[in-house]
Amino acid sequence: MTEIHSTAIVSGKAQLGENVTIGPFVFIEDDVEIGDNSIIGPHACIYNGARLGKNVKIFQSASVSNAPQDLKFADEKTYFYVGDNTVIRESVTLHKGTKETGFSRIGNNCLLMAYAHVAHDCTIGDNCILANAVQVGGHVEIENQVIIGGATSVHQFSKVGQHAMVGGGFRIIADIPPFVLAAGEPIKYAGLNIIGLRRRGFSNEEISTLKNAYNILYNSGKNFSEAKLKLKETFAEHPRVNNILDFLAKSNRGIIRR
C-alpha cells in the first residue's frame, strides 16, 4: 500500500509503484516514475524526467532530475534514471541530461552519500559508492564497482574504469583506468586495488595478470602507444586485460600517470 504524507505535494500524473512511501513536504512533479517499495524522505524534490527503479531510498532534502547547470539547456525533455536498490543520502543533487545525450543515469545497488552531486549527461554503473561531497562534473562516465572517496571532484568528460578506487579529497583531472588505486595531487596511479579485487572474488591468477599488465603500462619505460601494443601481444586472450585495452581505446582525456 502506497503511503503519501498529508504535507507532500505529489502530482496526480506521477506514476507510483506498489508500497511506495512519500514523506513529509516531498515535492513530486508530473513526469515522474517511482518503482515499487521505494522510500522518498522528507523535503526531497523529484522533478520531471525522474525514473526511479525498485527499492530506491532517497533521504531528506535530496534533489533528483533537476535542470542541468548548463547554459545551453533549453528545457528540452530529458531524463534521470536511478537503478534498483540504490540509496541517495541527504542533500544529494542529481541533474538530468541535456540534448547532447538525453539523460543521466545511476545504476543498481549504488550508494551516494550526503552532499554528493552528479551533473548532466553522466553515467554511473552498478555497485558504485560516491562518498560524502563527491562532485561529478558533466558528461562523466564511471563504470561498475567504483568507489570514490569523500570531497573528490571529477572533472567534466572524465572516465573512471571498473573496480577502481579513488582516495578522498583529490581532483580527477585525467581518466582513471580499471582495477587501480588512484591518489595524490596531481592524482596518480598508486597500484592495483588488490583488497577490493579480492573482496569481489578475483582469483590470484587474475590479480597477478593485472599486476603484470600495469607494470608494462607504467614501469616498462615504454610510451603508452608502445605499452598498449605490448599488452595486446602478451595478453591477447585475457578478458581482464581486454577491459583495460577497451578503456584505453575510449579514453580521450588521457590516463593518470605514475
LUMMAR-932422 format. One record per residue: residue in one letter; x negated, y, z of N, C-alpha, C in turn. Coordinates in steps of 0.2 Angstrom, whole numbers, plus 2048, in hexadecimal, padded with zeros to 3 digits. Each point is the difference from the previous one (the first is absolute). Layout:
N
aXYZXYZXYZ;...
# end
This chain:
258
m7FC7FA8008048068007FC806800;t8018057FB7FC806800802805805;e7FB8038038028058067FD8077FE;i8048058007FE8077FE802804806;h7FB8038038018058058058067FE;s8048028058058057FE7FC8077FE;t7FA8018027FD8067FE7FC8007F9;a8007FA7FE7FC7FF7F98048037FA;i7FD8027FB8038037FA7FE7FB7FB;v8057FC7FE7FE7FA7FB8058017FA;s7FD8017FA8058017FA8047F97FF;g8068017FE8047FB7FF7FE7FC7F9;k7FC8037FC7FD7FD7FA7FA7FC802;a7FD8008057FA7FC8028027F9801;q7FC7FC7FD8017F88017FC7FD806;l8047FE8057FD7FD8068017F9800;g7FB7FC8018017F98018047FE806;e7FF7F98028037FD8067FC802806;n8038018057FD8018077FA805800;v8028067FC7FB805800802805806;t7FB8028048018058067FE8077FE;i8048058007FE8077FF801803807;g7FA803802800804806802807800;p8008038068028078017FD8057FB;f8048047FD7FD8067FC7FC7FE7FA;v8017FA7FE7FE7FE7F98038037FB;f7FC8027FA8038037FA7FF7FC7FA;i8057FD7FD7FF7FC7FA8048037FA;e7FC8017FA8048037FB8037FA7FB;d8038037FB8047FB7FC7FD7FA7FD;d7FA8027FC7FD7FA7FC7FB7FD804;v8027FC8057FC7FC8058037F9800;e7FB7FB8008027F98027FC7FE805;i8037FD8057FD7FD8068017F9801;g7FB7FC8018027F88008027FE807;d8027FA8008037FD8067FB800806;n8038018057FC7FF8077FB806801;s8018057FC7FB806801802804806;i7FC8048038018048057FD8077FF;i8048058007FE8077FE800804807;g7FB8028027FF803807803807800;p8008038068038078007FC8057FC;h8048057FE7FD8067FC7FD7FE7FA;a8007FA7FD7FD7FE7FA8048037FA;c7FC8027FB8048027FA7FE7FC7FA;i8057FD7FD8007FC7FA8038037FA;y7FB8027FB8038047FB8017FC7F9;n8038047FC8027FC7F97FA7FD7FD;g8027FA7FE7FA7FC7FC7FD7FB805;a8028008067FD7FB8058037F97FF;r7FC7FB7FF8027F98007FC7FC805;l8047FF8057FD7FC8068027F9800;g7FB7FB8018017F98008047FE806;k7FF7F98028037FD8067FC801806;n8038008057FC8008077FB806800;v8018067FD7FC805801802804806;k7FA8028048018048067FD8077FF;i8048058017FE8077FF801804806;f7FB8028038008048078028077FF;q8008038068038078007FC8057FC;s8048047FD7FD8067FC7FC7FE7FA;a8007FA7FE7FD7FF7F98048027FB;s7FD8017FA8038037FA7FE7FC7FA;v8057FD7FD7FF7FB7FA8038037FA;s7FC8007FA8028027FA8028077FF;n7FC8048048018077FF7FD8037FA;a8018067FD7FD8037FA7F9800801;p7FC7FE7FA7F98018007FE807801;q7FA8008037FC8078007FC8017FA;d8038007FA7FD8017FA8048057FC;l7FD8057FE8038067FD8037FE7F9;k7FE7FB7FD8037FE7FA8077FC801;f8017FE8068077FC8018068057FF;a8047FE7FC8068047FE8077FC802;d7FF7FD8068067FC8028037FB7FC;e7FB7FD7FC8027FA7FC8027FA805;k8037FB7FD8037FB8047FA7FB800;t7FD7FF8067FB7FB8028017FD806;y7FC7FB8028027FC8067FA7FF805;f8027FD8067FB7FE8048027F9803;y7FC7FB7FE8027F98027FC7FE807;v8037FD8047FD7FD8068027F9801;g7FB7FB8008017F98008037FE807;d8027F98008037FD8057FB800806;n8038008067FC7FF8077FA805801;t8018067FC7FB805801802805806;v7FB8028048028058067FD8077FE;i8048058017FE8077FF801803807;r7FA802803800803806802807800;e8008038068038078017FC8057FC;s8048057FD7FD8067FC7FC7FE7FA;v8017FA7FD7FD7FE7FA8048047FA;t7FC8027FB8038047FA7FE7FC7FA;l8067FE7FC7FF7FC7FA8038047FA;h7FC8017FB8038057FB8017FB7F9;k8068017FD8017FC7FA7FC8027FA;g8017FD7FB7FC8017FA8028067FC;t7FB8027FB8028057FB8017FC7F9;k8018057FB8017FD7FA7FA7FC7FD;e7FA8018037FB7FC7FE8007F9800;t8037FD8068017F98018087FE802;g8038058038077FF8018017FD807;f7FB7FF8048017FD8077FA800804;s8017FF8067FA7FE8058037F9803;r7FB7FC8028027FA8037FC7FD806;i8037FE8057FC7FC8058037F9800;g7FB7FB8018027F98008037FD806;n8007FA8008037FC8067FC800805;n8027FF8067FD7FF8077FA805801;c8018067FE7FB805802802804806;l7FB8038038018048067FC8077FE;l8058058017FD8077FF801803807;m7FA802803801802807801808800;a8018038068038068017FC8067FC;y8048047FC7FD8067FD7FC7FE7F9;a8017FA7FE7FD7FE7FA8048047FA;h7FC8017FB8048037FA7FE7FD7F9;v8057FE7FC7FF7FD7FA8038057FB;a7FC8027FB8028057FB8037FD7FA;h8028047FB8037FE7FA7FC7FB7FC;d8047FC7FD7FD7FB7FB7FB7FB802;c8007FF8077FC7FB8038037F9800;t7FB7FB8008027F98017FC7FD805;i8037FD8057FD7FD8068027F9800;g7FC7FB8008027F98008037FD806;d8007F98008037FD8067FB7FF806;n8028008067FC7FE8067FB805801;c8018077FE7FC805802801804806;i7FB8028038008058067FD8067FF;l8048068017FD806800801803807;a7FA801803800802807803807801;n8008038068028068017FD8067FC;a8058047FD7FD8067FD7FC7FF7F9;v8007FA7FE7FD7FF7F98048047FB;q7FC8037FC8038057FB7FF7FD7F9;v8057FE7FC7FF7FD7F98028057FB;g7FB8027FC8028057FB8047FD7FA;g8028047FB8047FD7FB7FC7FB7FB;h8047FC7FD7FE7FB7FB7FA7FB803;v8007FF8067FC7FB8038027F9800;e7FC7FB7FE8027F98007FC7FD806;i8047FD8047FD7FC8058037F8800;e7FB7FC7FF8027F97FE8027FC807;n8017FA7FF8037FC8067FB7FF806;q8027FF8067FC7FF8067FB805801;v8018067FF7FB805802802803806;i7FB8028048018048077FB8067FF;i8048068027FC8067FF801803807;g7FA802803800803807803807801;g8018028068048068017FC8067FE;a8048057FE7FE8077FE7FC7FF7FA;t8007FB7FC7FC8007F98048037FB;s7FD8047FC8038037FA7FE7FC7FA;v8057FF7FB7FF7FD7FA8018057FA;h7FB8017FD8008057FA8057FD7FB;q8038057FC8057FE7FB7FC7FC7FB;f8047FB7FD7FE7FC7FA7FB7FB803;s7FE7FF8067FC7FB8038037F9800;k7FC7FB8008027F98007FD7FD806;v8037FB8037FD7FC8068027F97FE;g7FB7FC8008017F97FE8027FC805;q8037FA7FF8037FB8047FB7FE806;h8037FF8067FC7FD8057FB805803;a8008067FD7FB805803802803807;m7FB8028038018038077FC807800;v8038058017FD807800800803808;g7FB802802800803807804806800;g8008028078048068017FD807800;g8038057FE7FD8078007FC8017FA;f8007FC7FA7FC8017FB8048037FA;r7FD8027FA8038027FA7FE7FB7FB;i8067FE7FD7FF7FB7FA8008057FA;i7FA8007FD7FF8057FA7FE7FC7FA;a7FF7F98017FE7FC7FA8047F9801;d8007FC7FB8047FA8017FD7FB805;i8047FD8047FD7FB8048017F97FD;p7FB7FC7FF8027F97FC8027FB805;p8037FB7FE8037FB8047FB7FC805;f8037FE8067FD7FC8047FA803805;v8008077FF7FA803804802804806;l7FB8028048018058057FD8067FD;a8038068027FE8067FD800805806;a7FB8048017FF8058057FB8057FF;g7FF8058047FB8057FF8028067FD;e7FC8058008018077FD7FA8027FC;p8008007F98067FE7FC8017F8801;i8067FE7FE8027F98017FC7FB7FC;k7FD7FB8037FC7FB7FD8027F9801;y7FD7FC7FB8017F88017FC7FE807;a8047FD8047FD7FE8078007F8801;g8007FD7FA8007F88018077FD7FE;l8007FA8018067FC7FF805800806;n8068007FF8058008058017F9803;i7FB7FD8037FF7F98018067FE805;i8018048068057FE8058078007FD;g8018057FC8078007FD8017FA7FB;l7FB7FF7FC8007FA7FB8017FA804;r7FD7FF8058007F9804807800803;r8038058038078008038057FF7FA;r7FE8017FA8057FF7FB7FF7F97FC;g7FC7FC8037FF7F97FD7FB8007FB;f7FC8057FF7FA7FF7FA7FB7FA803;s7FE7FC7FB7FC7FB8027F9803801;n7FB7FC8037F98028007FD8007F9;e8027FC7FC7FE8007F98028077FC;e8068028018028067FD7FD806803;i7FF8008067FC8068047F98007FD;s7FD7FA8007F98007FD7FF8037F9;t8057FD7FC8008037F9801807800;l8058038048018078007FA804802;k7FC7FD8057FA8038027FB8017FB;n7FF7FA7FC7FB8007FB8028057FA;a8078007FF8028057FB7FF807801;y8018028077FF8078017F8801801;n7FC7FB8027F98017FF7FD8027F9;i8037FD7FB7FF8017FA8028087FE;l8068018028038077FF7FC806803;y7FE7FE8067FD8068047F97FF802;n7FD7FA8007F97FF8027FB7FE7FB;s8027FF7FA7FC7FD7FB7FB8057FC;g8028068017FC8057FC8038017F9;k8057FD7FF8038017F9805805800;n8018047FB8058058008077FC7FF;f8058048018077FC8018027FC7F9;s7FE8037FB8017FD7F97FD7F9800;e7F98008027FC7FA8008037FB805;a8028038068027FB8058077FD7FE;k8048047FD8067FC7FE7FF7FB7FB;l7FB8017FB7FF7FA7FB7FD7FA804;k7FC8028057FD7FA8048057FC804;l8058048038067FD8038047FB7FB;k8018037FA8047FC7FB7FC7F97FF;e7F98017FF7FC7FA7FE8007FB806;t7FF8038067FF7FB8058067FD803;f8068048008067FE8048068007FB;a7FF7FE7FA8058017FB8077FC802;e7FF7FB8038067FC802803801807;h7FD804804802801807806805800;p8067FE8038058058007FF806804;r7FD8008067FE8058047FC8057FD;v7FB7FE7FD7FB8057FC8048037FA;n8047FC7FD8048037FB805806802;n8027FF8078048068037FB806800;i7FA7FF8027FB8068007FF8037F9;l7FF7FB7FB7FF8037F98068037FE;d8067FE8018068037FE801807803;f7FE8008068008078047FB8057FD;l7FA7FD7FE7FB8057FD8028027FA;a8047FC7FC8028027F9805805800;k8048018068068058007FE806804;s7FA8008037FD8058047FE8067FC;n8038068017FF8067FB7FD806804;r7FF7FF8077FD8058047F97FD802;g7FE7FA7FE7FA7FD8038007FD806;i7FC7FB8028017FD8077FB803805;i8017FF8067FC8028057F97FD7FF;r7FB8048027F97FD8007FE7FD807;r7FA7FE8007FD7FD8067FE805805;
# end
